[in-house]
Amino acid sequence: MEQKKILIITYYWPPAGGPGVQRWLKFAKYLPEFGWKPVIYTPENPSYPLLDESLMKDIPENVEIVKTKIWEPYQLAEKLNKSNKKFKAGQFDVGKNQSWKSKLSIWVRGNFFIPDARVFWVKPSVKFLEHYLRENKIEVVVTSGPPHSLHLIGLNLKKKFTHLKWIADFRDPWTEISYYKHLKLTKSSDKKHRQLENDVFKNADITLATSYTDAENFRKNGANAMCITNGFDETDANSQTLPESKDKFTLSYIGVLEQLRNPENLWKALDELVKNNPSFAENFILKFVGRIDDKILSSFENSNLRSHILNLGYLSHDKAIEEMGNSSLLLITNFPNESSKGIIPGKIFEYLATGKQIISFGPNDADVSKILDETKAGKHFGYDGSETIKDFILEKFELWKNGNLFENSQNIEQFSRKNLTRQLVDILG
């Protein structure tokens, strides 16, 4: 039987690293098993903040990849201020850490490039894909954002090909994302962002969210929204739980950590434990794998934690999974504000697959908290206070010391990439 074709418009594709690439790479990997042939449309010369060659192995055999050139203003922005590299990963200097150059760059980014600096790829892509769709039989078009400018490609194509099924996939929200309010938008720029978002919600056949709360919020704003979370791939190394290093009680953070979701109350709790508990101090390591903001790292310089930090820097996806396994406890953080409770960081699912216990930080009633409760995989905390955090960590430390820190996660199969692709196929119809 001939496979149906699905065109996936994505900015992030291997060798891009980081979480943005994983979702549609994994869907593309499993779609052929369900009778769908993915066609990938992606930039020829993108400006990726991170690279990871190890993800190339997940690209399906014989997949068709179509590329066109993109022009991005990031190189100009980086000449103005080196910290502008952070924009590519959605990061900012905030509060007292903002220089006047940062403030200017953020204002320019928010008001001149709507919805984002990849917007210059929209018109040439629409022109190219109009021709491509006429020449090729495509059943479904998917646009994946951020960058949300890619949804404008879908919006334009939908208007020209009304029979086409268009799925707008929001890996993160648009105007509800935490850093939106930091963009220093004028009233007219804010209005334009919201109007474009509304156009996407109203015209997409289906709006996909990665969290339950986001799907609910999108529906309130007029979208036909459904939730398919991110997940873990059984074929990755962490599907077989790796043995942790027994030498030290290791709390690990894997991924990008920026100032806007820095768990200062956790650092305070750990600092006090190291200071007041000699056994804990003797056995504790705080391990970072990934890109940690320089300002956060420098804050440890005058802390008791200084001699307990192991910073491995950015590692390939495979190696990062290995380091998850070589941990006693895994840390995940989210933005503190209420509007972020729907964000489910993608790595939580890879954390779940290791069977390790998880300590999480973010707003109350967060979707992450629901997942941890359902899977019995750890505990979620707010950004206030540190006493209950100390109790939780000490409890896990005592179990570790006695050799009883066993894995006890439940109900995680629902989050396997193959099962999630099955959900997607049901939606595709």
C-alpha positions in Angstrom: 0.0 0.0 0.0 1.3 3.4 -0.9 2.2 5.6 2.0 0.6 9.0 2.5 2.9 12.0 2.6 3.2 14.5 5.4 5.3 17.6 4.9 7.0 18.7 8.2 8.2 22.3 8.2 10.8 22.6 11.0 13.7 25.0 11.7 15.5 22.5 13.9 16.8 19.3 12.2 20.1 17.4 12.7 22.9 18.3 13.2 21.0 20.8 15.4 21.3 19.9 19.1 19.0 20.6 22.0 15.4 19.9 22.7 13.9 21.7 19.7 15.0 19.1 17.2 13.9 15.9 19.1 10.1 16.1 18.7 9.7 15.9 14.9 12.9 13.9 14.4 11.3 11.2 16.6 7.9 11.5 14.9 9.6 11.2 11.5 11.5 8.1 12.7 8.3 6.2 13.6 5.7 7.6 11.1 6.7 5.1 8.3 5.7 2.2 10.6 2.1 3.7 10.6 1.8 4.2 6.8 3.1 7.8 6.6 6.0 9.1 4.6 7.6 12.2 6.1 9.0 14.9 3.9 11.2 17.4 5.8 11.4 21.1 4.8 14.2 22.9 6.7 16.7 25.8 6.1 19.9 25.1 4.1 22.0 27.5 6.2 20.5 27.8 9.7 22.1 29.4 12.7 21.9 26.8 15.4 22.9 27.6 19.0 23.9 23.9 19.6 25.1 21.1 17.3 24.8 17.3 18.0 26.0 15.0 15.2 24.8 11.9 17.3 21.2 12.7 16.3 21.9 12.1 12.6 21.4 8.3 13.3 17.7 8.9 14.0 17.0 10.4 10.6 14.8 7.8 8.8 16.3 6.0 5.8 15.4 7.4 2.4 13.6 10.3 4.0 13.1 13.2 1.6 14.7 16.4 2.9 14.0 19.6 1.1 16.1 22.7 1.9 16.1 26.4 0.9 18.4 29.3 2.1 17.4 31.5 5.0 18.6 35.0 5.9 18.8 35.7 9.7 20.0 38.9 11.4 21.6 37.1 14.3 25.1 37.6 13.0 24.6 41.3 13.0 23.1 41.1 16.5 26.1 39.2 17.8 28.4 41.8 16.5 26.5 44.4 18.5 26.7 42.3 21.7 28.1 38.8 22.2 25.4 38.0 24.7 22.8 38.2 21.9 23.8 34.5 21.1 21.5 33.7 23.9 18.5 34.9 21.8 18.8 31.9 19.5 18.1 29.6 22.5 15.4 31.9 23.9 17.6 33.2 26.7 18.0 36.7 28.2 20.0 38.6 30.8 17.4 39.8 33.3 17.1 42.4 36.0 20.4 43.7 37.4 22.3 41.5 34.8 21.0 43.6 31.9 23.4 46.0 30.2 22.1 48.8 28.0 23.2 46.8 25.0 21.1 43.8 26.2 18.1 46.1 26.7 18.5 47.6 23.2 18.9 44.2 21.6 15.8 42.8 23.3 13.8 45.9 22.2 14.9 45.5 18.6 14.3 41.7 18.6 10.7 42.1 20.0 9.6 45.0 17.9 11.4 44.7 14.6 11.2 41.0 14.0 7.6 39.8 14.5 7.1 37.1 15.5 10.9 36.4 15.5 14.1 36.9 13.6 13.4 33.9 11.2 10.5 35.8 9.7 12.6 36.5 6.5 12.2 32.9 5.6 8.4 33.1 5.4 7.9 34.7 1.9 10.5 32.7 0.0 9.3 29.5 1.7 5.7 30.1 0.7 6.7 30.8 -2.9 8.9 27.6 -3.0 6.3 25.3 -1.3 3.4 26.6 -3.4 5.3 25.1 -6.4 6.3 22.0 -4.4 2.7 21.2 -3.3 1.4 21.5 -6.9 4.0 19.1 -8.1 3.7 16.6 -5.2 0.8 14.9 -3.5 0.9 15.9 0.1 -2.0 15.1 2.5 -0.9 17.0 5.6 1.4 20.0 6.4 2.9 20.4 9.8 4.6 23.6 11.1 6.6 23.4 14.3 7.4 26.4 16.4 9.2 28.1 17.9 10.3 29.9 15.8 6.6 30.8 15.4 7.3 32.5 12.1 7.1 29.0 10.6 3.4 29.0 11.4 3.0 31.9 9.1 4.3 29.6 6.3 1.5 27.2 7.2 -1.1 30.1 7.4 -0.2 31.3 3.9 -0.2 27.8 2.4 -3.6 27.0 4.0 -5.1 30.0 2.4 -3.9 29.0 -1.0 -4.6 25.2 -0.6 -7.8 25.0 1.4 -8.1 21.2 1.0 -4.7 20.8 2.8 -4.8 19.6 6.4 -2.6 21.9 8.4 -1.3 21.0 11.9 0.3 23.9 13.8 2.6 22.3 16.5 3.5 24.6 19.4 6.5 23.1 21.3 6.2 26.3 23.4 3.4 28.9 23.6 3.7 32.2 21.6 2.4 35.1 23.6 2.0 33.0 26.8 5.7 32.1 27.0 7.4 33.4 30.1 9.9 35.7 28.3 7.2 37.4 26.1 6.8 40.0 28.8 10.5 40.7 28.7 10.5 41.6 25.0 9.8 45.3 25.8 7.0 45.4 23.2 5.2 48.6 22.1 1.4 48.4 22.1 1.3 48.0 18.3 3.9 45.2 18.3 2.0 43.4 21.1 -1.2 43.7 19.1 0.5 42.3 15.9 2.0 39.3 17.8 -1.5 38.5 19.2 -3.3 39.0 15.9 -0.9 36.6 14.1 -1.2 34.0 16.8 -5.0 34.3 16.6 -4.9 33.9 12.8 -2.9 30.7 13.3 -5.3 29.3 15.9 -8.4 30.1 13.8 -7.0 28.7 10.5 -5.0 25.6 11.5 -7.1 22.4 11.3 -5.4 21.2 14.5 -3.2 23.1 17.0 -0.9 20.7 18.8 0.3 21.5 22.3 3.0 19.7 24.3 1.2 20.1 27.6 -2.3 19.7 29.0 -2.5 23.3 30.2 -1.2 24.8 26.9 -3.9 22.8 25.0 -6.6 24.2 27.3 -5.3 27.8 26.9 -5.2 27.4 23.1 -8.8 26.2 23.1 -9.8 29.2 25.1 -8.3 31.4 22.4 -10.2 29.7 19.6 -7.9 26.9 18.5 -8.9 23.3 17.8 -6.2 22.2 20.2 -5.0 18.8 21.3 -2.1 17.6 23.5 0.6 15.2 22.5 3.4 15.5 25.0 7.1 14.9 24.3 8.5 11.6 25.3 11.4 9.2 25.4 12.7 6.8 22.7 13.0 3.2 23.8 16.0 2.7 21.4 18.0 5.4 23.2 20.5 4.3 25.8 18.3 5.2 28.7 15.7 2.6 27.9 18.0 0.2 29.8 18.5 1.9 33.2 22.2 2.6 33.5 24.0 2.0 36.8 24.7 5.1 38.8 28.2 5.8 40.1 28.1 4.5 43.7 31.1 6.8 44.7 29.1 10.0 45.3 25.5 11.1 45.8 25.1 13.0 42.6 22.4 15.5 41.8 22.5 16.2 38.1 21.0 19.0 35.9 21.0 18.0 32.2 20.3 20.8 29.6 20.2 24.5 29.3 19.8 26.5 32.5 19.1 30.2 32.2 18.5 33.0 34.7 14.7 33.0 34.3 14.4 29.5 35.9 17.3 29.4 38.3 16.3 27.5 41.5 18.1 29.7 44.0 16.2 28.1 46.9 17.6 24.7 45.9 21.2 26.2 45.9 20.5 27.6 49.4 19.2 24.3 50.7 22.3 22.4 49.3 24.6 25.1 50.6 23.2 24.6 54.1 23.3 20.8 53.9 27.0 20.9 52.8 27.8 23.4 55.6 26.0 21.5 58.4 26.0 17.8 57.5 29.6 16.4 57.3 28.4 13.1 55.8 26.5 14.8 53.1 29.4 17.2 52.4 31.8 14.2 52.0 29.5 12.4 49.5 27.8 15.1 47.5 28.3 16.2 43.9 26.3 18.8 41.9 26.7 17.9 38.2 25.9 20.1 35.3 25.7 18.7 31.7 24.8 21.3 29.1 24.9 25.1 28.8 24.7 26.8 32.2 24.4 30.6 32.3 27.7 32.2 33.3 26.0 34.4 35.9 24.6 31.3 37.6 28.0 29.6 37.6 29.7 32.7 39.0 27.1 32.8 41.9 28.6 29.5 43.2 32.1 31.1 43.6 31.4 32.4 47.1 29.3 29.4 48.2 29.9 26.2 50.1 29.0 24.4 46.9 32.0 25.7 45.0 34.1 22.5 45.6 31.2 20.2 45.0 30.4 21.2 41.4 31.2 19.1 38.3 30.5 21.1 35.2 30.8 18.8 32.1 29.6 21.4 29.6 27.6 20.5 26.5 27.6 16.8 25.6 26.0 14.8 22.7 22.5 13.5 23.3 23.8 10.0 23.8 26.4 11.1 26.3 23.9 13.2 28.2 21.6 10.2 28.6 24.6 8.3 29.9 25.2 11.0 32.5 21.5 10.8 33.6 22.1 7.1 34.4 25.3 8.0 36.3 23.2 10.1 38.8 21.4 9.6 42.1 18.8 12.4 41.6 17.8 14.4 38.6 16.9 18.1 38.6 14.4 19.8 36.3 13.4 23.5 36.5 10.7 25.7 35.0 9.8 29.4 34.9 8.3 30.4 38.3 5.3 32.4 37.1 1.7 30.9 37.0 1.5 31.2 33.2 4.3 28.7 32.8 2.6 25.8 34.7 1.8 24.2 31.3 5.4 23.9 30.2 6.7 20.3 30.4 10.4 20.3 29.6 11.1 17.5 27.1 13.9 16.0 29.2 11.5 14.9 31.9 10.5 12.0 29.8 14.1 10.9 29.3 14.6 11.3 33.1 11.5 9.1 33.6 13.0 6.4 31.3 16.1 6.1 33.5 13.9 5.2 36.5 15.8 7.8 38.6 14.1 10.0 41.2 13.4 13.6 40.0 13.4 16.9 41.9 11.4 19.6 40.1 11.0 23.4 40.5 8.3 25.6 39.0 4.8 27.1 39.6 2.2 25.3 41.8 -0.2 22.9 40.1 2.2 22.5 37.2 1.7 19.8 34.6 5.1 18.4 35.5 3.8 17.9 39.1 0.9 15.8 37.7 3.3 13.6 35.7 5.6 13.1 38.7 2.6 12.1 40.9 1.2 9.8 38.3 4.5 8.0 37.7 5.7 8.1 41.4 9.0 9.5 40.0 9.8 12.4 42.4 8.6 15.6 43.9 7.8 19.1 42.6 8.6 22.3 44.6 7.9 26.0 44.2 10.6 28.7 44.4 9.9 29.7 48.0 11.6 28.3 51.1 14.2 25.6 51.4 13.3 23.4 54.5 11.1 20.9 52.7 13.6 20.7 49.9 16.3 19.8 52.4 14.0 17.1 53.9 13.4 15.5 50.5 17.1 15.6 49.5 18.2 14.2 52.9 15.6 11.4 52.6 17.0 10.4 49.3 20.6 10.7 50.5 19.9 8.4 53.5 18.4 5.8 51.1 21.4 6.1 48.8 23.8 5.7 51.7 22.1 2.5 52.8 22.0 1.2 49.2 18.2 1.5 49.0 17.7 4.3 46.5 15.8 2.1 44.0 14.0 3.0 40.8 10.2 2.8 41.3 8.6 4.8 38.4 5.2 3.6 37.1 3.0 4.1 34.0 5.8 5.6 31.8 5.0 3.5 28.6 2.4 6.1 27.6 5.3 8.5 27.0 7.3 6.3 24.6 7.9 8.0 21.2 6.3 5.1 19.4 3.1 5.4 21.4 3.0 9.1 20.9 3.4 8.7 17.2 0.4 6.3 17.3 -1.5 9.2 18.9 -0.4 11.6 16.1 -1.5 9.1 13.4 -5.0 8.9 15.0 -5.2 12.7 14.7 -3.9 12.7 11.1 -6.9 10.5 10.2 
